[in-house]
Amino acid sequence: MPVIGLKSISSHAFKISALIFTLLVLLLIDLKSGSGSYSVKQIISVLFSENDDTALWLNINEFRLPRIFTALIAGIALSVSGLQMQTLFRNPLAGPYILGISSGAGLGVALVVLGLPGLFAYSVFSSVNNLVLIVSAWLGSAIVMMLIMAVSVRIKSIMTILVLGIMLGSGISAIISILQYFSKEAALKAFVVWTMGSLSGVNTDQIPFLLFGFLAGLIVAVIIIKPSNLILLGEDYAKTMGVNIRYYRIWVFLSTILLTGTVTAFCGPIAFVGIAVPHISRMISKTTRNGILLSYSILIGASVLVVSDILSQLPGSDLILPINAVTSIIGIPVVIWIVFRKRT
C-alpha cells in the first residue's frame, strides 16, 4: 500500500478542519431555522446556561436538538453504508437505496405497521414498539442483502447486480403497495407519512435505540477499514494478503444492515445520500483509501443531511418538507454527473 506523505497529511488535515468548521456553522444555522426566530445569544443561553424561557427551552431541547441529532446520525450512517457498498461491489452507483436495502428495511416496517396494527402505536412508540420496529427493519435489510450477496457470488457483472438490485427494490415496492391496499386507514396514513422521510419524528425516548444501531454499525465499519483498502485492489490480491473474503462480506453485510436498517426504521427511506456522498468525498479528498474516505464521508454526510434539514423548513411557515424529497433534489444531479463522467 502507498505511504501517505507529509504534504498529503497536511492537505487532508486542512480539508477535514474546514469540513468540521462548515458542519458547526450549519448546525448553528439549523438551530436557528424553523418556526420561531431566536438569536444566537438565546440559543447559547439554552445550550450552555440556564434560561427562564420555558417555551424556548422546550423548542430547542425537545424538538430542534433531537431533529438535528437525528440528521447527523442519518447522514453519517447512509454515507458510510454507501461507501461500503461501492467498495464491496466496486460499483460507483452502488448504495443502500439503489440496491434495494432501504426497500428491504421498508418492507420490514410495512409488515409491522400495516400487518400488525394492534401491536404498533401510531403516535408514540413504546419501548417494545421501538424494538420491534428496528428489528423488523434489520431483518428486511438482511433478506435483501443476502439475496444480493448470493447473486454477486454467481454473477460477476457489476451492472447486472445493480439492475437486479433495482428490480428487487421494485418488487418489494409492489408487495408494500399490496399491503397498503388492504390496510386500515389509520395504519395507511401512518405508513405513508413514514415513507416521505422525516427527521422530526424521532423523540428523546427513541434516540437511544437509534444511537445503539448506529454506533454498532459504525464500529464494524471502522474495524474493516484495512481489508476494505485491499479489496479495492481486487479480491485475488486481497486473498494473497490474508483477507478472508467471506468474513469480510459478512462484516460489510452486518454493518450495512445496522446502519441502513436503523436509520430507515426511524426516519423512513432517505434517497441518494448513500450514492452521492462517497463520490463527493472522493472528489474533495482526491484519494481512494477507505480510512481517509470514511472520515470525509462522515463529515460530508452529516453536512448534507443538516443542509437538507435546513432546506426542508420553509421560511415563515410551520410546514416542513419531506426529507426524502430534499435529498433526492440534492442527490439526483450528483448521480447524473457520475453517469456522464463514467461515459466520457
C-alpha positions as CSV (number, residue, x, y, z in Angstrom):
1,M,0.0,0.0,0.0
2,P,1.3,3.5,-0.8
3,V,2.6,5.6,2.1
4,I,0.9,8.9,2.8
5,G,3.4,11.8,2.6
6,L,3.6,14.7,4.9
7,K,2.2,17.0,2.2
8,S,-0.8,14.8,1.8
9,I,-1.4,14.6,5.5
10,S,-1.3,18.4,5.9
11,S,-3.7,18.7,2.9
12,H,-6.2,16.2,4.5
13,A,-5.8,17.9,7.9
14,F,-6.7,21.3,6.3
15,K,-9.7,19.9,4.4
16,I,-11.1,18.0,7.3
17,S,-10.7,21.0,9.6
18,A,-12.6,23.1,7.0
19,L,-15.3,20.5,6.9
20,I,-15.7,20.4,10.7
21,F,-15.9,24.2,10.8
22,T,-18.5,24.1,8.0
23,L,-20.5,21.5,9.8
24,L,-20.5,23.6,13.1
25,V,-21.8,26.6,11.2
26,L,-24.5,24.6,9.5
27,L,-25.6,23.2,12.9
28,L,-25.9,26.7,14.3
29,I,-28.0,27.8,11.2
30,D,-30.2,24.7,11.7
31,L,-30.7,25.5,15.3
32,K,-31.9,29.0,14.3
33,S,-34.2,27.6,11.5
34,G,-37.8,26.7,11.8
35,S,-40.8,28.3,13.5
36,G,-39.9,31.0,15.9
37,S,-36.9,33.2,15.4
38,Y,-34.2,33.1,18.0
39,S,-30.9,34.9,18.3
40,V,-27.6,33.1,18.7
41,K,-27.3,34.5,22.2
42,Q,-30.7,32.9,23.2
43,I,-29.7,29.6,21.7
44,I,-26.3,29.6,23.5
45,S,-28.1,30.5,26.8
46,V,-30.3,27.4,26.4
47,L,-27.4,25.1,25.5
48,F,-24.8,26.2,28.0
49,S,-26.6,28.0,30.8
50,E,-30.0,28.2,32.4
51,N,-32.8,30.0,30.7
52,D,-36.1,31.0,32.2
53,D,-38.0,30.9,28.9
54,T,-39.8,27.6,29.1
55,A,-41.1,27.8,25.5
56,L,-37.6,28.4,24.2
57,W,-36.1,25.6,26.3
58,L,-38.8,23.1,25.1
59,N,-38.4,24.2,21.4
60,I,-34.6,23.8,21.5
61,N,-34.2,20.7,23.7
62,E,-37.3,18.7,22.8
63,F,-37.7,19.5,19.1
64,R,-34.7,21.1,17.4
65,L,-31.8,19.2,19.1
66,P,-33.3,15.7,18.6
67,R,-34.1,16.5,15.0
68,I,-30.5,17.8,14.4
69,F,-29.0,14.9,16.2
70,T,-31.1,12.5,14.0
71,A,-29.9,14.4,10.9
72,L,-26.2,13.8,12.0
73,I,-26.8,10.1,12.6
74,A,-28.8,9.6,9.4
75,G,-26.2,11.4,7.2
76,I,-23.3,9.5,8.6
77,A,-25.0,6.1,8.6
78,L,-26.2,6.3,5.0
79,S,-22.9,7.8,3.7
80,V,-20.8,5.0,5.4
81,S,-23.2,2.4,4.1
82,G,-22.9,3.8,0.6
83,L,-19.1,3.8,0.8
84,Q,-19.0,0.2,1.9
85,M,-21.4,-0.9,-0.9
86,Q,-19.3,0.9,-3.5
87,T,-16.2,-0.8,-2.1
88,L,-17.6,-4.3,-1.9
89,F,-19.3,-4.2,-5.4
90,R,-16.6,-1.9,-6.9
91,N,-19.6,-0.1,-8.5
92,P,-19.9,3.8,-8.4
93,L,-23.7,3.5,-8.4
94,A,-24.0,1.1,-5.6
95,G,-25.8,2.3,-2.5
96,P,-28.3,1.1,0.1
97,Y,-31.2,2.9,-1.7
98,I,-30.4,1.8,-5.3
99,L,-29.6,-1.8,-4.3
100,G,-32.9,-2.2,-2.5
101,I,-31.5,-2.5,1.0
102,S,-33.6,0.5,2.1
103,S,-36.6,-1.0,0.5
104,G,-36.0,-4.2,2.4
105,A,-36.0,-2.2,5.7
106,G,-39.1,-0.5,4.4
107,L,-40.8,-3.9,3.9
108,G,-39.9,-4.9,7.5
109,V,-41.5,-1.7,8.8
110,A,-44.5,-2.1,6.5
111,L,-45.2,-5.6,7.9
112,V,-45.2,-4.2,11.4
113,V,-47.2,-1.0,10.7
114,L,-49.6,-2.4,8.2
115,G,-49.6,-6.1,9.1
116,L,-49.6,-5.8,12.9
117,P,-51.6,-2.6,13.6
118,G,-52.6,-3.9,17.1
119,L,-49.0,-4.0,18.2
120,F,-47.8,-0.8,16.7
121,A,-48.7,2.6,18.3
122,Y,-49.2,5.2,15.6
123,S,-48.5,8.3,17.5
124,V,-45.9,7.5,20.2
125,F,-43.6,4.4,20.1
126,S,-43.3,2.4,23.3
127,S,-40.0,0.7,24.1
128,V,-41.4,-2.6,22.8
129,N,-42.6,-1.0,19.6
130,N,-39.3,0.7,19.1
131,L,-37.5,-2.7,19.4
132,V,-40.0,-4.4,17.1
133,L,-39.7,-1.7,14.5
134,I,-35.9,-1.6,14.5
135,V,-35.5,-5.4,14.4
136,S,-38.1,-5.7,11.6
137,A,-36.1,-3.2,9.6
138,W,-32.9,-5.1,10.3
139,L,-34.4,-8.4,9.1
140,G,-35.8,-6.7,6.0
141,S,-32.4,-5.3,5.1
142,A,-30.8,-8.6,5.9
143,I,-33.0,-10.5,3.5
144,V,-32.3,-8.2,0.6
145,M,-28.6,-8.1,1.4
146,M,-28.4,-11.9,1.5
147,L,-30.1,-12.1,-1.9
148,I,-27.7,-9.6,-3.4
149,M,-24.7,-11.3,-1.9
150,A,-25.9,-14.7,-3.2
151,V,-26.3,-13.2,-6.7
152,S,-22.9,-11.5,-6.6
153,V,-21.2,-14.9,-5.9
154,R,-22.6,-16.4,-9.1
155,I,-22.8,-13.3,-11.4
156,K,-19.6,-11.3,-11.8
157,S,-21.2,-8.5,-13.9
158,I,-21.4,-5.4,-11.7
159,M,-24.1,-3.8,-13.9
160,T,-26.2,-7.0,-13.7
161,I,-26.1,-7.0,-9.9
162,L,-27.1,-3.3,-9.9
163,V,-30.0,-4.0,-12.2
164,L,-31.1,-6.9,-10.1
165,G,-30.9,-4.8,-7.0
166,I,-33.2,-2.2,-8.7
167,M,-35.6,-4.9,-9.8
168,L,-35.6,-6.3,-6.3
169,G,-36.4,-2.9,-4.8
170,S,-39.3,-2.6,-7.3
171,G,-40.6,-6.0,-6.4
172,I,-40.6,-5.0,-2.7
173,S,-42.4,-1.8,-3.5
174,A,-45.1,-3.9,-5.2
175,I,-45.5,-6.0,-2.1
176,I,-45.7,-2.9,0.1
177,S,-48.4,-1.5,-2.3
178,I,-50.5,-4.6,-1.8
179,L,-50.1,-4.3,2.0
180,Q,-51.2,-0.7,1.7
181,Y,-54.3,-1.6,-0.4
182,F,-55.6,-4.0,2.3
183,S,-54.6,-1.9,5.4
184,K,-56.8,0.2,7.6
185,E,-57.0,3.9,7.2
186,A,-55.1,4.8,10.4
187,A,-52.3,2.4,9.6
188,L,-52.1,3.5,6.0
189,K,-51.8,7.2,7.0
190,A,-49.0,6.4,9.4
191,F,-47.1,4.4,6.9
192,V,-47.5,6.9,4.0
193,V,-46.2,9.7,6.3
194,W,-43.2,7.4,7.2
195,T,-42.4,6.8,3.5
196,M,-41.9,10.5,2.9
197,G,-39.0,10.6,5.3
198,S,-38.7,12.8,8.4
199,L,-36.1,13.8,10.9
200,S,-38.7,15.3,13.2
201,G,-40.4,12.1,14.2
202,V,-37.6,10.9,16.5
203,N,-38.1,11.9,20.1
204,T,-35.7,11.8,23.0
205,D,-37.0,8.3,24.1
206,Q,-36.2,6.9,20.7
207,I,-32.7,8.3,20.4
208,P,-31.0,5.6,22.5
209,F,-32.4,2.9,20.1
210,L,-31.2,4.9,17.1
211,L,-27.8,5.6,18.6
212,F,-27.3,1.9,19.5
213,G,-27.8,0.6,16.0
214,F,-25.8,3.5,14.5
215,L,-22.7,3.0,16.8
216,A,-22.7,-0.8,16.4
217,G,-22.7,-0.4,12.6
218,L,-20.1,2.4,12.6
219,I,-17.7,0.4,14.8
220,V,-17.9,-2.6,12.4
221,A,-17.1,-0.2,9.5
222,V,-14.0,1.1,11.3
223,I,-12.8,-2.4,12.1
224,I,-12.8,-3.4,8.4
225,I,-11.0,-0.4,7.1
226,K,-7.8,-2.3,6.3
227,P,-9.4,-5.1,4.4
228,S,-11.5,-2.6,2.5
229,N,-8.4,-0.9,1.2
230,L,-7.1,-4.3,0.0
231,I,-10.4,-5.2,-1.6
232,L,-10.1,-2.1,-3.8
233,L,-7.0,-3.7,-5.4
234,G,-9.0,-6.9,-6.3
235,E,-10.2,-9.9,-4.4
236,D,-7.4,-12.1,-5.6
237,Y,-4.8,-9.6,-4.3
238,A,-6.7,-9.3,-1.0
239,K,-6.6,-13.1,-0.6
240,T,-2.9,-13.2,-1.1
241,M,-2.6,-10.5,1.7
242,G,-4.5,-12.7,4.1
243,V,-8.0,-11.2,3.8
244,N,-10.8,-13.8,4.3
245,I,-13.3,-12.6,1.6
246,R,-16.2,-14.5,3.1
247,Y,-15.7,-13.0,6.5
248,Y,-15.2,-9.5,5.0
249,R,-18.5,-9.7,3.2
250,I,-20.3,-10.8,6.4
251,W,-18.9,-7.8,8.3
252,V,-20.0,-5.4,5.5
253,F,-23.3,-7.2,5.5
254,L,-23.7,-6.7,9.3
255,S,-22.6,-3.0,9.2
256,T,-24.9,-2.1,6.4
257,I,-27.9,-3.8,8.0
258,L,-27.3,-2.0,11.3
259,L,-26.7,1.4,9.7
260,T,-29.3,1.4,7.0
261,G,-31.9,-0.6,8.8
262,T,-31.8,1.6,11.9
263,V,-32.0,4.9,10.1
264,T,-34.8,3.7,7.8
265,A,-36.8,2.4,10.7
266,F,-37.0,5.7,12.4
267,C,-36.6,8.3,9.6
268,G,-38.1,6.5,6.6
269,P,-36.3,5.9,3.3
270,I,-33.8,8.6,2.6
271,A,-32.7,8.5,-1.0
272,F,-29.4,9.2,-2.8
273,V,-27.3,10.2,0.2
274,G,-25.5,6.8,0.2
275,I,-24.6,7.2,-3.5
276,A,-23.7,10.8,-3.7
277,V,-21.7,11.5,-0.6
278,P,-18.9,8.9,-1.2
279,H,-18.3,10.5,-4.6
280,I,-18.3,14.0,-3.2
281,S,-15.8,12.7,-0.6
282,R,-13.5,11.2,-3.4
283,M,-13.7,14.5,-5.3
284,I,-12.7,16.6,-2.3
285,S,-10.1,14.2,-0.8
286,K,-8.6,13.0,-4.1
287,T,-7.9,9.6,-2.6
288,T,-9.3,6.1,-2.7
289,R,-8.0,5.0,0.7
290,N,-11.1,3.9,2.8
291,G,-9.7,5.1,6.1
292,I,-9.4,8.6,4.8
293,L,-12.6,8.4,2.8
294,L,-14.5,7.3,5.9
295,S,-13.6,10.5,7.7
296,Y,-14.6,12.6,4.7
297,S,-17.9,10.7,4.3
298,I,-18.8,11.1,7.9
299,L,-18.4,14.9,7.8
300,I,-19.9,15.4,4.4
301,G,-22.8,13.0,5.0
302,A,-23.6,14.8,8.3
303,S,-23.4,18.2,6.5
304,V,-25.6,17.1,3.6
305,L,-28.4,16.0,5.9
306,V,-28.1,19.1,8.0
307,V,-28.3,21.2,4.9
308,S,-31.3,19.1,3.8
309,D,-32.9,19.7,7.2
310,I,-32.4,23.5,6.8
311,L,-33.9,23.5,3.3
312,S,-36.9,21.4,4.4
313,Q,-38.0,24.1,6.8
314,L,-39.9,26.6,4.7
315,P,-39.1,30.2,5.9
316,G,-42.1,31.9,7.5
317,S,-44.1,28.7,7.7
318,D,-44.6,25.9,10.2
319,L,-44.6,23.4,7.4
320,I,-41.7,21.0,6.9
321,L,-41.0,19.3,3.5
322,P,-40.4,15.5,3.5
323,I,-36.6,15.0,3.9
324,N,-36.7,12.3,1.2
325,A,-37.8,14.9,-1.4
326,V,-35.0,17.3,-0.4
327,T,-32.2,14.7,-0.5
328,S,-33.5,13.5,-3.9
329,I,-33.2,17.0,-5.3
330,I,-29.7,17.3,-4.0
331,G,-28.6,13.7,-4.9
332,I,-30.0,13.2,-8.4
333,P,-27.7,15.8,-10.1
334,V,-24.7,14.1,-8.5
335,V,-25.8,10.7,-9.8
336,I,-26.4,12.1,-13.3
337,W,-22.9,13.7,-13.1
338,I,-21.4,10.3,-12.1
339,V,-23.1,8.6,-15.1
340,F,-21.9,11.2,-17.6
341,R,-18.4,11.3,-16.1
342,K,-18.1,7.5,-16.5
343,R,-19.2,7.7,-20.1
344,T,-16.7,10.3,-21.1
